[in-house]
Amino acid sequence: MLLYFFIQSISSMNFFFFIIFFFLFKNKFLLNFNYENMVINLILFMKMGAAPVHFWFPKIMKNLNWIPMFMLMTWQKIIPMIFLSYCLMTKFLLFFITLNVMIGSIMGMNQTNLKLILSFSSINHMGWLITCLTLNINFWLIYFFNYTLLNYIIIKMFKLMNLKFLSNLYTLNYTSLTKIILSMNFLSLSGLPPFFGFFPKWLVLMELMLTSKYFIFTLLIFTTLINLFFYLRIMISNFLMSNFNILWMTKNFFKNFFINKIMAMTFFSMFMLMLFLILTLLT
């Protein structure tokens, strides 16, 4: 936790220092607006744990409990993202999006720690969120809500099942329905159709096509396929390599409050996707 407070303190001090410096000495030093924005953007990326200044993020996430980890992955990014939307540069934007989606996808492939898998998944989603900011703030709101909801469900299930590593899934002795719900949420987080997580990614990809941003479009699809690989690896560990003494619907299954809540949220997300598809067809 000391590393987290140190990083946040340093980045906050640098943020206010450069804001004041650029305001007072811009005319004197003939500073270029693009370079001002690049410095501010890098500082905000550091606060959020986004590439290329993400070095602290996986280290912190690995040692956190599940709920503080969820807060760091979601709510901690809101204020830096708001600031970023006001000073988002476009000159080097493609470079930063590429770094986030590539580092998040490639580094997550070889991880066996579930917290590190979610950490690099978060870095990958940062690339999508930055892309949303460049397109439409409404896309960002939809994507962030979706991302927050799915991570909450997954983290609550990991906490409930006391999971930390992929190897823990090999001997997971929960009902098949619980495993299906966990797998559905991972597939949704990866953006696989027809799950709820596909909806915001579909909006972003459609807008990229309409604005002829084909390189980012191809890059996001390619890295999403890489992400899907390590999510499928979790599913394989969950189903094919787990205990053969599989339960389906035990008598006390629905007595667990957290499982009931997670089931409700999962099926709510599926219902919202079906409602959206129906409305799309009607219009």
Secondary structure by P-SEA (a helix, b strand, c coil): caaaaaaaaaaaaaaaaaaaaaacccccccccaaaaaaaaaaaaaaaacccccccaaaaaaaaccaaaaaaaacccaaaaaaaaaacccccaaaaaaaaaaaaaaaaacccccaaaaaaaaaaaaaaaaaaaaaccaaaaaaaaaaaaaaaaaaaaaaaaaccccccccccccccaaaaaaaaaaaaaaacccccccaaaaaaaaaaaaaacaaaaaaaaaaaaaaaaaaaaaaaaaaccccccccccccccccccaaaaaaaaaaaaaaaaaaaaaaaaaac
